[in-house]
Amino acid sequence: MSNQDLVINDIQIDASLLEARALRRCRTEECQSHCCTGGVYISTRQADDIRAHAHLIQPHLPEERRNPALWFDGEAEPDDDHPEGGLVISTRVVDDPTHPAGQTCIFLRPDRRCALQVAGLAVGEHPWRFKPFYCALHPLVYVEKRLVLSEDSEIYLEGGSCSRPSEAAPVPLYKLFDRELKLVLGEDGYAELECLAASG
């Protein structure tokens, strides 16, 4: 396989995602949703959408976290990498002594499920209907229209890798993280990626 990045829809896919590794998807009970120990930047458009649908999200949060005024923190700032462009704002981080890290994103529930994802499912929508783009994409990152596995990030190294060693046959990373790649490339773009990978 070539070590050159592939390009689909003007988006570069890091060549390392074509590598086959003996890995499987992680399970929440193993990592305790370690990737949710901090806040995440979310587009201001999506933050407004979440506030507008607060009544759908609030029932899935502990009572002390149901006030929408507490959900986001800091000032909005530009993010040229976010697919929506424009401004982003961070979800709030709260103390959580029951979590191994001692703190979590305000939307992470005691059962280690994301309230935004639970709310989407509860109303019959896609599980990522309200989920921030960067959360849904993890452990991949999208930087300057390039998709990369975030293996050198602090969250990844501390346990938020979304993968675990497997005794099964190695699987290409682009197949292990197919849902995340489809989020950015779309179904047609992912199908093109499969074809290019197979022809390499």
N, C-alpha and C positions, 0 to 999 in steps of 0.2 A: 504494500500500500504506500502511495506517495505521502511524503511528509508535508506536502503543500496544503494550505487551507483550501476548502471548497467554498464557492460563492454561490448563494441562492437568493434571489430577490434582493440583490445588492447587499446581502448580509454575509459576512465571513463566518465560517464554522471552523473552529480550531481543529487542526489535524489530529490532535490527541483524542478527540471524541470518536474517532474511527477505530481506536485501539480496542482490542478484546481483553477483558480482565475477568478474573474469577471473583465476581461480586454479585450481590443481590440487593434489592431495595431494602432499606432499613424499615423497622417497625417502630411505631411510636413508643411502645412499652420499653424498647431498648434504649432509645435516645432521650426520652422524655421531652420531645420537641425542643431539643437543644438550640436549633436554629432560631427559635422564638424568644431567646433570652434578652434580646435587645429590641429597640424600635426599628421601624423600617420606613424609608422614604416612599411616599405615595403621592401621586399627582393630586394637585388641588381639585381638579375636576372630579376624580374618584372620591376624594375626601368629602366633597360636597354631596356626591351621590350617596355615600354611606350615611351622612347626616340626614339626608332626605328620606332614607329608609330605616331610620333609627328604630322605628316601632317593630320592624322585622328582626332586628339584631338584638335589641335589649333583652328579650326573654331568654336568650341563650348565654347571657353573661351573669356573673354573680351580682347581687343587688348593688354592692358598693361600686361597681364599674359601669353602671347603666346610664350615667349622665353623659350625653354626647359632648358636653363642654370639656370633659376630661379626656377625650379620646385622642386628641392631637396636641403636639407640643412644639413650641418654638415658632419662629417666623418662616414663612414660605420663602424658598430660594430657588434659583434657576437650576435645572438639570438637563443639560444638552443630550444626555444619553437616553433619558426616558423616552419610550416610543411616542408618548403623547406630547412630548416637548413641554415648554412652558415651565411652570413652577411646581415644586414638590414641598411637602411638609412631612414631619416625622410622626409616627404613632407614638403615644406616650409609653414610657417604661415605668412599671410599678414594682414595689417590693413584693416578693413571693417566697417566704421562707420554706415553702413546701417543695420548691423547685431546686434542683442541684446547684444552679447558678445564683440562687437567692433573689433573682429578679426576672421579670418576663415582660413581653409586650402586653399591653392592657387587654388585648383581645384573646390572649391565650387562657383557656379555662382550666380549672383544677384537674379535669380529666385529660389535659394536654391536647385538646382539640381546639382549633381556631374557631371562635364564635362567628367570624365572618363566613367561613366555609360552611359551618353548621347551618347558618341562616340561609345561605343560598340553597342548600339541599332541602331544607324544611319547606321552602316555597316552590319546590319543583324546578329550580333553576340549575345551571351548571354550578358545580361546587366552587368554582373560581369566580362566580358572578360578582362578589364583593371583595374578593381577596386581592391585596396589592400585587402589582405586577412582579416586583422583585421577590416577593414571598413565593408566588407560584413558580417562578423561574428557578429558585434555589434548588440544587447547588450550582447551577449555571449562572454566569453573570453576562451582562450585555453591556459592552463598553465600546464606544465608537463604532457601532454597527458590527460588532464582532462577538460571537458566542464562545465562551470559554468555560471550562470546568474550574470552579474556584478552589483549587486544591491548596493554595497557599494562604487562604484567609484564616483568620483566628477562629471563626465559627466552625469551619470545616475541620481544622486540626484538633479542635477540642471535642469533637463528637458529632457535629452537625453536618456530616458528609452525605446523609441520605442513602448511604450504602454500607454494606458489611461484607466481610469475606464469605465466599461461598465454596462449597466442595463440588458444585456442579461445573459443567464445562464453561469456559470463559465466554462472555457475551460482549459484543461491541458496546461501548459506552453510549453511542447514539441510540441504541435500542433500549438500554437500561433507562435512559432519560428521555424516552420518546415523547411523553406528555409535555415535558418542559420545552422541547424543541418545537413541537407542534404549536405551542402557544405563540411563538415568534414567527415560525415559518409558515404556519397553516398546514392543513392536511396535504394540499398539493405540493407545497414546498418540501414537506417531510418525505413524501413519496419520491420526489426528485432526489433528495439526499440519499435515500435507500438505493436508488438506481445508480447514482454516481459512486457510492461506496462499493456496490457490488461489481461495478465495472473497473474499479481501481486495482 
